[in-house]
Amino acid sequence: MGKENRDFAFIETIKAVDGKLFHMKYHQQRFDQTLRAFNTHTAISLSEFLDPPSRGIIRCRVHYDQSGILDVSYHSYTPRTFKMLQAVVDNRIEYRYKGADRTRLNALFDLRGEADDIVIIKNGLITDTSIANIALYDGQQWVTPASPLLYGTTRQRLLDTGMIVEKEIMLKDLENYSKVAIMNAMLGFTRVDNGIIT
């Protein structure tokens, strides 16, 4: 991974249920990788900064930059339903790190029409939704794009367990897949009932 020199601000979103934090190994791994990419080698344990409420489903939001943790906030979480995704094209978008600035993603999300979220198409390839990685079922296995915009923690965990596999997925080949699901730290692995509108 190449070193980055510009200033940055990022977020890490972690699920907690009744005070229990989930999948901290993967969040810590991505947090450390991001800091290293921006020439910061400070050893910071995310768990030491987290003290979620003892009841309910909570979205823990860690805001940080090269100097360390800037802020931690806790938000009650109610899962959204996803019935349909709208394909939108952006061949220049970059979101390699989980940045706090979501201006471009939000602008694309505004193009969703009647759909619940978008699927971003870059250079003909399916990448991610505005908030999650994606997987498609080919009749035998769940496949996730090999070139996502963001290498999500849930995506990595499901790759490690063998539940999903990586493959480049062209928009033109969408008809070869019968089911669609999205995944992130809060949603887990969630089916999209009516698939993708192209």
N, C-alpha and C positions, 0 to 999 in steps of 0.2 A: 504494500500500500504506500503510495507516494506521500511525502510530507506536504502539508498545507501551511501557508504562512499568514493568511489573513485572519483578522479577528473573527470570532464566531459566537453565537449563542444557540444553545440546543436544549432539547427537552427529552426526558425519558419518562414514559408512561407505564406505570406498574399497577397491576390489579391487587387489591386486598379485599378479603372477605372476612368479616368479623375479626378484624385485626391481624389476620394472617396474610403475609405477602407471598405472591406466587412467582415461581420461576426466576428467582433472583440471580441465579447463575448466568442466565442468558442476558439479563439486563446489565449486570455488572460487566459481562464480556463486551457488549456493545459500547457501553460507557467508556471502558478502558481503551477500546480500539479507536474511538472518536478522539479522545484526549491525545493518544499517541500520534494520530494523524495530524494533529495540530501542534506538534512539538511540545506537548505537555506530558510529563512523566510522574506527576504527583500521584501517590498512592492514596486513593479515596475509596472508602467502603460505603456504597450507597445505603446499606442497611443501617449504618450508624446515624444516618440523617432522617430515617423514616420512622414515624410513630403514628400509624393510621388509626382512625377511630375503631373502637372495639366492636361496633355493630354495623351491619349493612355491607353492601357492595360499594367499594370506594375506588375511584380513580386517583392514584397518587401521581402528581405531576412534579417532576424534578426539573428545574430550570438551571442551567449551568453554562459556564464558559471556561476559557483557559485558566482562569484564576480559581476555579472550583465551583461549589454549589452556590447559586445565587438565591434560590428560593425553593421551598417545597410547599405545595398546596394540596388539599384533599377535597374531592368533589363526589357527592353521591352519584351513583351511576345506574341508569336504566337502559338496558340494551335496546337499540333500534331494530326495527324489522327491515329486511331487504328483500324486495320482491323483483326488482328490475334494475339493471345497470345500463347506462348510456355510454357508448363508445365515443370518445373525443380524441382528436389528434393534436399532439404537441411534440414536434421533432427536436425541440431544443431544450426541453425541461431537464433539469438536474435536481436530484434530491438524494444524493448519496448518503448524507448524514441527516439525522432527524432534527432538522433545524426548527428554531422557534418562529422564523419568518415563513408563513404559509401563504403569502400573497398570491403567488402564481397558482398554487393548488386550489385556493379558494376561488380564483377567477375561472378556472376550469370547472370546478364544482357548480358554479352558477349556470353552466351550459347543460345541466342534466335534464332539463325539461320536466316531464312527469315521472322520471325515474328517481330512485332513492339515492343513487350515487352514480359516479362515472367510472369508466375504465379508460385509462390513459394509454393511447396507442402512440408508440415512438418508433419511427422508421419501419412501420408495418408490423411491429411486434407488440403483443399485449404485455403490459407491464403491471401496474397496480391500480387500485382505486384511489380515491383521495385520502382514505384513512387506513387502508389495509392492503396486504398482499392478497393475491388471488390464486385459486386452483381450479382446474377443469378436469372432468372425469372422461376418460377416453374409452370407457367400456371395460377396462381392466384395472386401471389405477388412476389415482389423482395426480395430476401433473401441475407443477407451478412454474411460471416463467423463469428461465435461467438467467435472465437479465432484468431483474426488477429495478424500480427506481430506488427502493430502500430495502436493505436486507433485514427484514423484521425478525424479532426475537421468536415469535410463535412459528414463523416460517422455518427458522433454523432448527427449532426444537422438533418440529414434525418431520423435517428432513433427517434429523438424527435418529428418530424412532422408525423411519421407513414408511411412515403413513403417506408421505408425498414424495415425488421424485422431480428432478429438474429437467426442463426441456424448453428450447426456444419455441414459442407459440405464435405463429403468424395470425393476424386477424383473418386473412383469407381462408385459413384452415379451421375456423371456429365451428363449422358444421360437423367436424369430426369428433366433437365433444358433446356429451349429452347432459352434463350437470355442471353447475358453477357453485363455488363456495368462496367466501372471503375469510381472512384470518388476521387477527391482531391480538395484543395482550389482553384487551378487555372482552372482545367477542369470542375468543377462542377460534374454533372452526365452525363457521355458520353458513348453511346453505342459502343460496339465492334462488327463490322459487321459480322465477320466470326468465332467468338468464340475462343475456346481453342484447341490447338493441344496437344495430349497426347503421 
